[in-house]
């Protein structure tokens, strides 16, 4: 994973891009992979781990109805997490 983190961070630094993450089931694995690399603070701006439904609703503004209708681990919830982490972070790249 350390190698992956270095590739991500070095690529983002080279291209002068920033990144944010909204994670749930991964428990912050992607954020941890990126931030374990020296210099990652130049590119990594926001990482939210919203494992519970309540945190998805409160922090990432995922609609309660979306979770109820499709389930917390669904494409629809993931897309709402993605759109909203992008609005919150204003980074070039957002990942959910």
PyMOL commands that set and color helices and strands:
alter all, ss='L'
color gray80, all
select helices_A, chain A and resi 2-15+29-35+40-42+53-60+64-70+75-89
alter helices_A, ss='H'
color red, helices_A
select strands_A, chain A and resi 19-23+44-49+93-95
alter strands_A, ss='S'
color yellow, strands_A
deselect
rebuild
show_as cartoon
